Amino acid sequence: MIEKTQWHPVAQAHEVADKPVSVQLLEQALVLWRDADGRLQAFWDRCPHRGARLSMGRVENGHLECPYHGWQFASGGQCVKVPALPEFTPPARQCVKSFEVQQAYGLVWVRLESGDGLLPVFAAETDAHLRKVNCGPYDVAASAPRIIENFLDMSHFGFVHEGWLGSRDATAIAAYEVEATANGVLATGCKAVQPQSNLHSTQAAEVEYTYEVTAAYTAVLTKIPEEGTSKQGWREQIGLFICPLTPETSRVWFRLAVADFESSDEQLQSFQHTIFVQDQPVLESQLPKALPLDPRAEMHSAADRMSSAYRRFLKAQGITFGVC
């Protein structure tokens, strides 16, 4: 499964502190924790001794301790202590499976199998002009590809986000360009008339975006600055990062990179929350829950060029989790 060699977000970094944290990825139960040096660790959430959940245990002296018999595991997974046998030195084979893990964009990322792939790119992360705020997580009863496709779609704005991102009086989608990239798909020249595209909108205006799929379950929206604005040249972005829990359920985060230094974190998060909870019930109603890759399975229009390109990308990549 190609998805196992890719990096996926599984938790917010600040959530993994002095206690183990239970997470799920691709139907696999994992436990996250930090060792004595603060380094992230990701283990299979099952003690190899008697199968108890390690996430129910605790971090003791820089080791992860099983809640059942107190077996302790060091960084990398090696068992280093069996309390029932104080003089016993556990052999190398007594270990718990560990996984590659790293921290980026305020999130913890894990991959289940080694590969050559890098983390999905979020270019705004290094722009000091922009403020970064995470929103979520949202647990959604929809497949990761369905959620990505919704994020790429502008033609639902006037209906799902009426009065916010769109209006029933301005639903036409102008032609835009779509091209394949080294890591996914890019759409440019995406324009829409929006009543309120951010917290400080005062009147309807036409906005321009680019949408880019940077990995199977990651997408980035970039707002093109309007001529004459004080933010001209600053390209605000919203990153959508999805953890595929099961083929039909997902955990979702948004990362905002914005030039708004006036609003509080809570205000920025509230605006994004308003938009996504309008999407969520529609996403959860879609059938099939898995995204069909056969172009004959659903009807299409010219406004769906980006989502159709995304489906072709998934098929070309050999993605099988969350698609049909």
Secondary structure, 3 states (H helix, E strand, C coil): CHHHHCCEEEEEHHHCCCCCEEEEECCEEEEEEECCCCCEEEEECCCCCCCCCHHHCEEECCEEECCCCCCEECCCCEEEECCCCCCCCCCCCCECCEEEEEEECCEEEEECCCCCCCCCCCHHHHCCCCEEEEEEEEEECCCHHHHHHHHHCCCCHHHHCECCCECCCCCCCCCCEEEECCCCEEEEEEEEEECCCCCCCCCCEEEEEEEEEEECCEEEEEEECCCCCCCCCCCCEEEEEEEEEECCEEEEEEEEEECCCCCCHHHHHHHHHHHHHHHHHHHHHCCCCCECCCCCCCCCCHHHHHHHHHHHHHHHHCCCCCEC
